[in-house]
Amino acid sequence: MPEYKDDKLFTALLRNNADEITRLKAQGVKLSPIVIYSLSTDKNKVTPSREEWDLITLIQFNFCAKMQGADEKDFIDTARRFRKELGAPIIYFKSIFKSGVPKHINSASFLKCVVECFDTMQINKKKLMQSFIDSDGTDLLEVCINGGWLSQPKKRDELTEYAAVSKRPECTSFLLDFKNRTADLPAERAKAEKKEERELNAAPDSVTAMKRLWGFKKQENGSLSITGYKGERTEVSVPERIGKNIVTAVDEGAFCPFARRATSEAARIRESITKITLPDTIAHIGKGAFWNCKSLLSVNIPKGVERICENTFAECHKLEKITVPVGVRVIERRGFYSCDMLKFIELPEGVESVGDLAFALCIGLITIVLPSTVKSIGDNILGMGSKRGSFVGAVVAEGSYAEKYCERNNIPFSHKLTKITRGSNSEEYCKNRNIPYIYEESKNR
């Protein structure tokens, strides 16, 4: 294992060499700022240069490798010595045990060391405490309580309920006793009633009410970005404002069923959404915002949006029609990938760039309009779409970049869009001669 030898105290602590540690400390030797930066949550003691990042990585690697191979006693001794010298909690507990929770964790003394020495923000405390209940570890639960892991009444009650449902009477009794000894039950009840009253009286667009339906975050300019949908409706309207703040963005993966933080229930609901209405205040829609919304039939793009990001509408298999407004300048790669039912798409004047595979696997596509302003078109934007029987052709401006693109890629094109009646002789005529067309809207509509 490589060593960082420029910091003698770090090396001595890493080796758990008590005599060397005592000798160095007697000489007034302390950990260097770069070691403190590398291992602790105290980031204010040094600002590393670009050249120092390799050294930081080496320090972190040495520490994690040492702790991964340590037995319980060695782990505890080393951790406590480092914690004392750092003057702040050690980070990287999660990195040390990437392959899983260590066997030592079922020891109360080991867990106490973890709580005292490490930044436990990285630990999934709920899951860990549930595993302690499964093994009837009341001694481990006591360490968690002393570490403040159950200071919130909601978490305490949820864990107590888990113990009861799991039929662990010893742990249930232990947690109930903890509640009776420490909880101010009248104050908790009053607080819960006040919260419930506040929610009942909240205005529909208040922060309190909206938190039940939406995940959102404040941006640097003070406006809000929607990060996720938490409701149960299949027809959804994104709010124009939440409290006093205007909603101006839909974040990456906000409606995507397989977004990183989406629960299985949220994924099921998102897959069943049929309509999404966005307010005119929206100016940005992030990557994959509606990716894989399989049931989505209708969604609008507000006029302030300038970019259709990567995978924004990818695999919206039932989306038949969408209007790209004037103002959009860029369609990124896979923007409308695999929208099976999309039949007609018109990119307005002003669009300058269309990315790779933007409309690939849109197997129902009949016609696409490419404006004269397009200066860049990526590879295979239609995928196999232009080779399928449903595709008639593109509409391009004469002498434009789009026309040359179609010529190079053997995509049929025309300079004029023909309107026809569905099922008429004109439809068959256009199909046979690769003349781009769209259907006239019914007069009865």
VOGU-341518 format. One record per residue (C-alpha): residue in one letter; x, y, z. Coordinates in steps of 0.001 Angstrom, whole numbers, plus 500000, padded with zeros to 6 digits. Layout:
% VOGU-341518
AXYZ/...
***
This chain:
% VOGU-341518
M500000500000500000/P501471503420499078/E502123505824501940/Y502029509566502295/K505325510119504102/D505450513919504112/D503132513962507138/K504810511828509810/L501888512004512234/F499451510846509540/T501676507834508797/A502014506996512509/L498257507233513024/L497679505083509968/R499975502400511401/N498387502834514852/N501924503150516256/A501307504429519779/D504973505046520650/E505625507021517450/I502438509040517951/T503481509934521513/R506999510945520389/L505759513149517542/K503137514867519689/A505781515571522343/Q507673517432519616/G504562519463518810/V503950517758515471/K500415518157514121/L498521516893511099/S499143518968507999/P496257521093506641/I496056518924503514/V495405515799505614/I492779517610507656/Y491114518743504439/S491237515234502984/L489681513394505918/S487479515765507890/T484361517844507473/D486354520947508374/K487066522430504932/N488085525901506114/K491715525254507001/V493132524981503503/T492224525688499906/P493963523029497793/S495573523850494486/R494911521786491382/E498269520050491865/E497287518959495382/W494212516978494322/D496279513892493453/L497753514045496943/I494286514361498499/T493161511265496586/L496217509338497838/I495539510343501457/Q491913509272501227/F492874505996499542/N495410505156502268/F492938505898505048/C490084503881503509/A492366500933502692/K493644500868506285/M490156500932507814/Q488768498320505424/G491401495816506537/A491303496591510257/D489819494288512888/E487375495781515360/K489917496881517996/D492322498327515440/F489453500145513693/I488220501713516948/D491698502756518141/T492647504272514775/A489318506076514338/R489432507641517795/R492993508834517370/F492228510399513995/R489054512023515348/K491031513607518169/E493753514939515894/L491394516185513191/G489234518132515609/A486202517327513444/P484224514220512443/I485899511898509953/I484209511663506583/Y484203508712504170/F482616506132506452/K480416505129503518/S483446504957501207/I485245502616503598/F482491500062503348/K481362500344499731/S480869496589499522/G478376496542502387/V477874497146506100/P480754495615508091/K480165492703510431/H481608494819513248/I478546497071513091/N476603494556515201/S478965495320518058/A477789498098520380/S481361499279520966/F482025499503517208/L478769501375516581/K479567503783519416/C482911504517517742/V481158505186514441/V478672507582516056/E481386509446517950/C484074509627515267/F482418509756511850/D480161512053509889/T477064509863510038/M475169512009507522/Q476334509471504951/I474693506534506737/N471153505300506030/K470205505380509706/K466639504157509243/K467697501034507363/L470513500345509812/M468270500663512883/Q465689498390511295/S468408495762510877/F469203496127514605/I465536495478515417/D465552492407513174/S468408491007515295/D466845492103518635/G469743494518519215/T468448496741521991/D472048497554523006/L472645498867519480/L469424500898519572/E470613502475522806/V473802503662521063/C471656505156518295/I469499506971520813/N472533508358522643/G473879509526519297/G470702511542518656/W469444509379515810/L465922509261517259/S465604512829518466/Q462746513499516026/P459365512136517239/K458349511059513741/K461434508868513270/R461065507463516788/D457416506518516236/E458105505026512790/L460824502803514216/T458602501766517126/E455866500803514677/Y458401498813512624/A459418496876515751/A455780496133516602/V454881495017513068/S458050492889512914/K456942491203516162/R460038492113518120/P458558492636521596/E461885493357523333/C462766496171520934/T459174497464520923/S459173497637524711/F462597499323524716/L461495502018522248/L458186502636524048/D460068503024527329/F462428505514525636/K459427507487524409/N457756507530527842/R460993508614529542/T461980511389527180/A459006512637525202/D457000515720526090/L453781514127524857/P451472517140525410/A453903519393523531/E454246516865520683/R450480516516520447/A449999520298520408/K452654520657517721/A451040517938515582/E447610519546515932/K449021522941514997/K450698521474511921/E447483519719510879/E445498522937511319/R448077524875509314/E447834522349506469/L444026522401506477/N443935526203506372/A446724526579503837/A445946528302500553/P446042525947497536/D449257527537496247/S450952527887499630/V454283526227500330/T452638523927502896/A450005522686500472/M452387522387497529/K454928520306499425/R452425517460499428/L452303517461495621/W455663518743494478/G459341518531495126/F460946521899494392/K464080523920495057/K465002527590494990/Q467335528764492240/E469981531464492434/N467624534089490997/G464999533340493656/S462592531468491373/L461696527793491852/S462473524642489921/I460150521619490093/T462242518568491023/G459526515919491227/Y455809515136491222/K454443513462494379/G450700513541493654/E448360510835492364/R446526512537489475/T446897511449485863/E446178514971484572/V448689517340486112/S449070521129486073/V452418522496487210/P451806525569489410/E452784529032488209/R453962529953491676/I454486528323495060/G453938530760497881/K455544534027496773/N458006532430494359/I457460531948490626/V458096528523489116/T460429528946486122/A461908525479485539/V461164521769485436/D464233519953486682/E466022516948485222/G463887513792485505/A461060515594487341/F458360513325485839/C460597510413484831/P459425507117486424/F462976505858486919/A464439509109488238/R466983508554490996/R464734509366493957/A461395508159492604/T459751505498494773/S458049502508493169/E454666504116493845/A455772507440492317/A457075505550489280/R453723503809488822/I451836507114488959/R454229508876486582/E453844506072484057/S450059506584484139/I450045510396483638/T448125511324480480/K448310515118480469/I450786517700481780/T450142521438481579/L453064523781482085/P452605527483482970/D453927530266480749/T456483531107483442/I458543527999482584/A461766528925480763/H463764525742481209/I462951522030480982/G465789519745482118/K467194516547480690/G464805513605480685/A462078515638482403/F459310513508480823/W461425510532479810/N459417507293479700/C456059508861480590/K454488505960478717/S450869507135478911/L451438510810478158/L449061512043475438/S449389515798475821/V452033518246477050/N452739521859476107/I456078523595475682/P455881527203476997/K457069530045474773/G459997530940477022/V461753527592476534/E464807527878474271/R466143524325474419/I464660520837474248/C467243518996476317/E468537515463475941/N465821512802476358/T463239515410477400/F460364513574475680/A462145510283474942/E459949507173474998/C456684509052475473/H455145506274473406/K451575507645473216/L452385511280472457/E450677511981469101/K451098515722468740/I453243518469470213/T453825522103469262/V457390523395469355/P457023527152469928/V458898529993468264/G461847530734470528/V463239527216470732/R466761527272469283/V468135523816470061/I466788520260469986/E469352518123471805/R470132514464471097/R467259512024471609/G464928514911472460/F461879513084471002/Y463416509628470734/S460966506728470335/C457766508784470430/D455961505977468563/M452670507796467944/L454101511176466929/K452877511761463371/F453853515328462534/I456447517682463922/E457156521236462810/L460311522936464000/P459748526699463787/E462020529302462252/G464725530072464781/V465746526495465512/E469475526324464791/S470529522853465873/V468998519355465918/G470965516681467800/D471752513042467081/L468788510649467081/A466437513524467950/F463452511768466304/A464882508261465940/L462424505379466342/C459450507718465903/I457943504901463878/G454612506665463237/L456183509876461930/I454740511019458578/T456301514445458113/I458889516697459748/V459345520395458926/L462948521626459147/P463310525441459081/S465729527509457014/T467512528631460201/V468916525163460959/K472723525209460733/S473535521880462358/I471825518471462202/G473252515454464015/D473637511885462898/N470610509771462082/I468023512180463481/L465196509993462168/G466845506640462849/M464868504019460983/G461895506389460800/S462729507595457318/K462901503996456071/R459472502984457372/G456288503011455319/S454591505679457429/F457225508339456727/V456444510472453657/G459161513099453799/A460653516277455223/V459691519830454348/V462698522098453855/A463516525538452496/E465032525569449023/G468827525796449137/S468899525423452919/Y471243523372455098/A468319521038455868/E467807520362452146/K471466519406451718/Y471233517184454800/C468263515325453347/E470064514889450037/R473148513450451742/N471115511058453859/N468612509950451199/I465664511424453073/P462727512311450777/F461854516007450958/S459722518732449460/H459666522514449567/K455965522730450348/L453652521066452834/T450429519701451325/K447213519585453345/I444913516679452509/T441753515030453774/R442248511778455633/G441330508753453476/S441114510774450246/N442699510011446875/S445148512833447595/E446530510864450523/E447372507883448329/Y448804510201445660/C451147511895448159/K452245508589449643/N453119507112446252/R455190510158445266/N456800510891448636/I455101514276448880/P455047515526452503/Y451558516203453800/I449474516754456898/Y445793516125457448/E443399519042457429/E441638519533460735/S438012518443460711/K435580521367460363/N433358519785462999/R435999520080465671/
***
